[in-house]
Amino acid sequence: MNDPLKYPHWQLPVRDAILEFNARRLSAKVRSAERAIQQRLHALTSETHDFQERQALRDALATLEILKQERKRRAT
């Protein structure tokens, strides 16, 4: 069963990066996901009360950081 993403605009690029096993394509997918997250963060004003999405955005950024660190570790 395929659960629909709650925030597909930025979750799809994050999922694509997480599922990318080709090291050459991973960097571009991580950058794309980070860009989508940053755009969404800028779109959310401080008056927006969607705390769940803000937490999900922070979690996604942390996950992307782990992917980047793992890629660096494997490259050495």
C-alpha positions as CSV (number, residue, x, y, z in Angstrom):
1,M,0.0,0.0,0.0
2,N,1.4,3.4,-1.0
3,D,0.7,6.1,1.5
4,P,0.2,9.6,-0.1
5,L,2.7,12.2,1.0
6,K,1.3,14.9,3.2
7,Y,3.6,17.6,1.7
8,P,4.4,16.3,-1.8
9,H,5.9,19.6,-3.1
10,W,9.0,19.1,-1.0
11,Q,8.7,15.5,0.2
12,L,9.0,14.1,-3.4
13,P,12.5,15.6,-3.9
14,V,13.6,14.4,-0.5
15,R,12.3,10.9,-1.2
16,D,14.1,10.9,-4.5
17,A,17.4,11.8,-2.8
18,I,17.0,9.2,-0.1
19,L,16.3,6.5,-2.7
20,E,19.2,7.5,-5.0
21,F,22.0,5.0,-4.9
22,N,24.1,6.5,-7.8
23,A,26.7,8.7,-6.2
24,R,26.9,10.9,-9.2
25,R,23.2,11.8,-9.1
26,L,22.9,12.0,-5.4
27,S,24.4,15.5,-5.0
28,A,22.0,17.0,-7.5
29,K,19.1,15.3,-5.9
30,V,20.1,16.5,-2.4
31,R,20.5,20.0,-3.7
32,S,17.1,19.9,-5.4
33,A,15.5,18.6,-2.1
34,E,17.3,21.3,-0.1
35,R,16.0,24.0,-2.5
36,A,12.4,22.7,-2.2
37,I,12.7,22.7,1.6
38,Q,14.1,26.2,1.7
39,Q,11.4,27.5,-0.7
40,R,8.8,26.0,1.6
41,L,10.4,27.5,4.7
42,H,10.3,30.9,3.1
43,A,6.7,30.5,2.1
44,L,5.7,29.7,5.7
45,T,5.4,32.9,7.6
46,S,5.9,33.1,11.3
47,E,2.2,33.4,11.7
48,T,1.6,30.0,10.1
49,H,0.7,27.5,12.7
50,D,1.6,24.4,10.9
51,F,4.0,23.1,13.5
52,Q,3.8,19.5,12.1
53,E,5.1,20.7,8.7
54,R,7.9,22.8,10.2
55,Q,9.0,19.7,12.2
56,A,8.8,17.6,9.1
57,L,11.0,20.1,7.3
58,R,13.6,20.1,10.0
59,D,13.6,16.3,10.0
60,A,14.0,16.3,6.3
61,L,17.0,18.7,6.4
62,A,18.6,16.5,9.1
63,T,18.1,13.5,6.9
64,L,19.7,15.2,3.9
65,E,22.6,16.2,6.1
66,I,23.2,12.6,7.0
67,L,23.1,11.6,3.4
68,K,25.7,14.2,2.6
69,Q,27.9,13.1,5.5
70,E,27.6,9.4,4.5
71,R,28.5,10.3,0.9
72,K,31.6,12.1,2.1
73,R,32.6,9.2,4.3
74,R,32.3,6.7,1.5
75,A,34.3,8.9,-0.8
76,T,37.4,8.8,1.5
